């Protein structure tokens, strides 16, 4: 797994099982979600930049660490994407959607090629179970890096488990994007209902179907925004 620094240089290159050694998790009183950050950089709060331990995963991150798409049509769109932003790495949060479309095109091309591959149904389709032990599995899911860390006893019963899913990896980045969006649209404490859509736009870059994680129907995801004054008192609440 390749991890890139903000300037595109290589921050780390590790096997999947070594990834957890690079990450620390912290808690905040306002959320049940643990917040991962890069251990060697340290936690500086919800700030961006080369001195921040906040990192992001997903389509934007994958295009920032790759050198090409591997399929012709997606490669052409990848090059157009880089040309638009003046080269990489690309850090514009709304570019997540563009990166996602490039990946979808590559996946469609790859699926079509695999469907016609003569060896598709050849060989073993399942691996036999081995001796139970501790293990870490790391894959790239659509939304980003997915880590499963399990410890099993001799009977194969799970003694402990730690999952860090893509949205959890991105939770600091999501929080930072929401904060920056709110700061951009709130002026002198005046804000209208339009902030609901703008804040939702900011976090859906990372997770287009976040409603499925909150068990809300499409178009009915509840949002509440409290506007505080300098003393911390709520002066306005906007909700749906």
QUINOR-V550692 format. One record per pair of residues at least 12 apart in sequence whose ideal C-beta (glycine too) atoms are under 6 Angstrom apart, sorted by the first residue. I is the first residue (numbers start at 1). GAP is how many residues later the second one is. If there is no record, write none. Layout:
BEGIN
i gap
I GAP
I GAP
END
This chain:
BEGIN
i gap
1 13
1 15
1 18
2 63
4 60
4 61
6 44
8 81
16 122
17 119
19 119
22 17
23 13
24 13
24 15
33 138
35 136
35 137
36 133
37 16
38 15
38 17
41 12
46 129
46 130
54 118
54 119
56 114
56 117
57 87
57 88
57 109
57 112
58 85
58 86
59 37
59 40
59 41
59 44
60 35
60 36
60 39
63 36
64 24
64 25
69 37
71 35
71 38
73 32
73 36
74 28
74 31
74 32
77 25
77 28
78 24
81 17
81 21
93 84
93 112
94 111
96 109
132 20
132 24
134 17
135 15
136 13
141 25
143 23
143 64
144 22
144 25
145 24
146 19
147 17
148 15
149 13
167 40
170 36
174 29
174 32
177 25
178 21
178 24
181 17
181 18
181 21
185 13
191 36
193 45
195 30
196 27
196 44
223 17
224 15
225 13
END
